[in-house]
Each structure stands twice: as structure tokens, then as C-alpha cells.
């Protein structure tokens, strides 16, 4: 029997993950149709106690868990990964990426709402009521990091960052919200106000030290986004780990993330300044610091596309 036939047979008895509830007629599909079911037993069928969320990089859930598969799956592993030596190399590489890049098990969601210009006042009123309520509900496994309006860049765009306790927290929160009448009503009011919207799930770089806690410093924010060449993320992180020390001397860092779901191979940095002149002076000062020119030289060759947006915080934003 061929390896492919055995591989197909191994997955021929896969059981459904969860029974989806009946969807009301006319309801738009969402994660509200997919009950969260993770209890640590996707692969071996034995429920395991959930581990507490940790900030340490060694607690990161990485892709190597897919390589360390259950007993009796050696044939599948050989089919997917080749020899034992190849598997060890892949696992080592994945662990290296995980331990060097990711910080803990927190997952952040960045949402972009492109609002119809004439609908901006109504949109602001709507999210000013809904977003703080979502964050304040202890049943929602989510924290509101910040919410902003773009004033230089893609205008009439509102950007919000949420923090979840891992992918399970994101799924559970999304599922719960889509079964709350107030949230469903919010969505019905939101959609007519938008040109378009998108989101992405990102994780923090370990070298950054964590997203800034709620604070009120005033001023403006800059969200810098870099689309990297595929496979160059680790090189980017290595150079920026050094360059950040230069930036910290003259700028106020907020957060740094790389995309896991959504626009892949994308990096985001968020900074805070007193005003645009403060931003200009800070960036000029960086070039006087040892090591910054090297960081730019090493990272610019990794970039496919980059953009900068200047943001002002919403009144309810924890970061402002």
C-alpha cells in the first residue's frame, strides 16, 4: 500500500470537532457558529488541564506541537516530514522561531474599520458605547489595548487593538459576543457605516518587552507597518533587537507585533510622540546614535512594502 493511501486511511476516521448549533435563517456566518472546544486534547483524545497564561517566552504555544504527534503516528510523520533527522531539524527551527520571536501566549487582534466619511460621527458614538462595555465585561476574555482614528494615511479609518488570552481566548470571546443580543444589534448598526473592514491576529515580539500598559501621555501615535519578504522575519527581528535600544533613547515605544493570521509576513510598530515635530526631531536624533544606521542597512533590504499612519486616540482608549 502506498504512503499516500496509508496517510489517507489514518485520517479516514477523524471525528467532528464539535456539533455546530443551528444558524438562524439570514444570519451571517461567524465564529458564533463554531463552538470553542479546545481543552488540550486535539491530538490524543485525552483532556488535559488548561495551563495558566504566562508572559514568558518559554510558555509559547509553537508549531512544534504539531511535530510531536501522538503514539502510532510515525508513518504520518515520515510522510509529512521525511527522515527522523529532517524532523529534528524542523522541530529545532520551529522552536527557535517560537522562543526568539513570540512573547507568551497573548494574541492581539488589530481591526481596521474604513468608515464612510459622512458616517464618522455616528460611528464614533456607536463604538464609544460598545467597546468599553465589551472590555468591562469579565465574561469576555479580552482587554482593550487602544483605539485610534487615522489623521495621516488612510483617512476615515479607525484602528483598534484587542488583547486575548491566546487563540482560545479569541475564539471563546468571539463565540460569546455573537450570541449576545446587544452585540448582534451593534453589528447591524455598524455595517451600514462602513466602506470596508478587516482584521488580523498578531503576536508580540519577545524582545519588545510587552505592549504598553494603559496610560495618558497625550500627543499622537504612529503605526508603522512593514511587509517583509517571505522567510525573512527572523532576520528582521535580529536586527531590530539591536536597533530598539537606539529608539528607546529618543522615542516612547508602545508595541511591536508580527502577523500570524491575516496579512502574513507583516510587522507593526506603534510609537507615541508629543506631536509631529517631536516625531521629526526624535527620528533625526536616532541617526546620531551608534548602531541605528546598521539597523536600517540590515532591515531595508528585507522590506517589500512599508507605510506609516498617524493616529489620534479615541476618548475611551486606554492608551492616549
Secondary structure, DSSP 8 states (H G I E B T S, - for coil): --HHHHHHHHTTT---S-------TT----GGGS----SS-TTTS----------SGGG---THHHHS--TT-HHHHHHHH-SHHHHHHHHHHHHHHHHHHB-TT-EEEEEEEEE-GGGHHHHHHHHHHHHHHHHH-TTS-EEEEEEEEEEESSTTEEEEEEEESHHHHHHHHHHHHTT-HHHHHHHHHHHTTEEEEEEEEEEEBGGG-----SB---SEEEEEEEEE-TT-HHHHHHHHHHHHHHHHHHSEEEEEEEEEESSSSEEEEEEEESSHHHHHHHHHHHTTSTTHHHHHHHHHTTEEEEEEEEEEE-TT-SB-
